[in-house]
Amino acid sequence: MHNVAMTCGVDLYVFKDANGMIGAFRDGQFGNKTISIGRNTPVNYTCNATDFIRLRDDYSLVIGFPDGQFLETKRSDFRPPLTVIKMCLYIKGVYRLAGIGLSFTSAMFQWPAAPGLAQWIEGPITSDLPSETWVPVDSRIGAVWALRAMMSPDKKHFLPGALQCTQVQ
């Protein structure tokens, strides 16, 4: 496969800052390179949500690529360092073969497998823990960016299932 346009899909990225404030980003895709994949040859492709959300010196957040497409926030209350609570990622590729457009999508990958368990789960992701299990007890929700509802109407709690990886079929 030649000239495969690769995309890192961020199904969910939940992080906390130095003061225990929680941030969440959901439903993003970042395409950052085109690669070629040889027959029967495994290829490593870096896809990590921590690469796409950065805290600037003025405490604004950059979501995406500062040298490409990105979103940026106003000055925030987040303070470094940002630490991953949970992320759910997938990789997607689009290419042409004999003039026909083809694509593939990987299984969902989740980090960590459970709170405090430092290992990846490679899909299919099975039933997950309730949202409140993932949120540290002494934390508060600071900001959420998503293309679906994640917060209670009072904006103090995550909705049931909001911090679960999407099931990929």
C-alpha positions in Angstrom: 0.0 0.0 0.0 1.5 3.3 -1.1 0.6 6.8 0.1 -1.6 5.7 2.9 -3.1 8.8 4.6 -2.9 7.9 8.3 -5.2 9.3 11.0 -4.9 9.0 14.7 -8.4 8.8 16.1 -8.9 10.1 19.7 -12.1 8.6 20.8 -11.5 9.8 24.4 -8.7 11.6 26.3 -9.2 12.4 30.0 -6.4 14.1 31.8 -5.8 15.9 35.1 -3.5 18.8 36.0 -1.2 19.5 38.9 -4.2 20.8 41.0 -6.5 17.8 40.3 -8.6 19.6 37.7 -10.0 17.3 35.0 -10.2 17.9 31.3 -11.7 15.7 28.6 -11.5 15.7 24.8 -13.6 13.3 22.7 -14.3 12.5 19.0 -11.2 14.0 17.4 -9.1 12.8 14.5 -5.6 14.0 13.6 -4.0 13.1 10.3 -0.3 13.8 10.3 1.4 11.8 7.7 1.3 9.6 4.6 3.2 6.3 4.7 3.8 3.2 2.6 3.2 -0.3 4.0 5.0 -3.2 2.5 3.4 -6.6 2.0 3.5 -8.7 5.2 5.5 -5.9 6.9 4.4 -4.6 10.2 4.6 -0.8 10.5 4.7 1.3 13.7 2.5 4.4 13.7 2.6 6.7 16.7 -0.9 7.6 17.9 -1.0 9.2 21.3 -3.5 11.7 22.6 -0.8 13.4 24.7 0.7 14.5 21.4 -2.4 16.5 20.5 -3.2 18.4 23.7 -0.6 20.7 25.1 -0.6 23.4 27.7 1.2 26.6 26.7 3.2 28.8 28.9 0.2 31.2 29.2 -1.9 28.2 30.3 -4.0 28.1 27.1 -4.4 24.7 25.6 -3.6 23.8 22.0 -5.6 20.8 20.6 -4.0 19.5 17.4 -0.8 20.5 15.6 0.6 23.9 16.3 2.4 23.8 12.9 -0.8 22.6 11.1 -4.5 22.4 12.0 -5.3 23.1 15.6 -7.8 24.6 18.1 -6.7 26.8 20.9 -8.4 27.8 24.1 -8.3 31.1 26.0 -6.1 31.1 29.2 -7.3 28.3 31.4 -7.1 27.3 35.0 -5.1 24.1 34.0 -1.6 23.9 35.5 1.3 21.7 34.4 2.0 18.9 34.3 -1.0 17.2 32.5 -1.4 13.5 33.4 -3.3 10.9 31.5 -6.3 9.4 33.3 -7.6 7.5 30.4 -7.3 7.5 26.6 -9.1 5.5 23.9 -7.4 5.6 20.5 -7.7 4.0 17.0 -5.8 4.3 13.8 -7.4 4.8 10.4 -5.8 4.6 6.9 -7.1 5.6 3.5 -5.4 4.6 0.3 -6.0 3.8 -3.4 -5.3 0.4 -5.1 -5.8 0.2 -8.8 -7.7 3.4 -8.7 -10.2 2.2 -6.1 -10.4 4.0 -2.7 -9.9 1.7 0.2 -9.7 2.2 4.0 -9.0 0.3 7.2 -9.6 1.1 10.9 -7.8 -0.6 13.8 -9.3 -2.0 16.9 -9.8 0.5 19.8 -6.8 0.8 22.2 -7.3 1.9 25.8 -4.8 3.2 28.3 -4.8 2.2 31.1 -6.6 -1.1 31.3 -8.1 0.1 34.6 -7.3 2.9 37.0 -3.9 2.3 38.4 -3.1 -0.6 36.0 -0.4 0.6 33.7 -1.0 -1.5 30.6 -2.9 -1.1 27.3 -6.0 -2.9 26.2 -6.2 -3.7 22.5 -9.8 -4.0 21.3 -12.4 -5.1 21.2 -13.0 -3.1 24.4 -15.5 -4.9 26.5 -17.7 -3.5 29.2 -16.1 -0.7 31.0 -16.1 0.7 34.5 -18.5 3.5 35.4 -17.4 7.0 34.7 -17.0 7.9 38.4 -14.4 5.1 38.8 -12.1 6.9 36.5 -12.3 10.4 38.1 -10.0 10.9 41.1 -11.9 11.6 44.3 -10.2 14.9 45.1 -10.6 16.4 41.6 -13.1 18.7 39.8 -14.1 19.0 36.2 -12.5 21.9 34.4 -13.3 21.7 30.7 -14.8 19.2 28.2 -14.5 19.3 24.4 -16.7 16.8 22.6 -19.1 16.2 19.8 -21.6 14.4 22.1 -23.1 15.0 25.5 -20.8 14.1 28.3 -21.8 16.3 31.2 -24.8 16.4 33.6 -27.0 19.5 33.1 -25.4 21.2 36.1 -21.9 20.5 34.6 -20.6 19.0 37.8 -20.6 15.3 36.8 -20.0 13.1 33.8 -23.0 11.3 32.3 -23.2 7.6 32.7 -20.9 6.0 30.1 -19.3 9.3 29.2 -15.8 8.0 29.9 -16.2 4.7 28.2 -14.4 3.8 24.9 -16.8 3.6 21.9 -17.4 0.1 20.8 -15.9 -0.4 17.3 -17.7 -3.0 15.1 
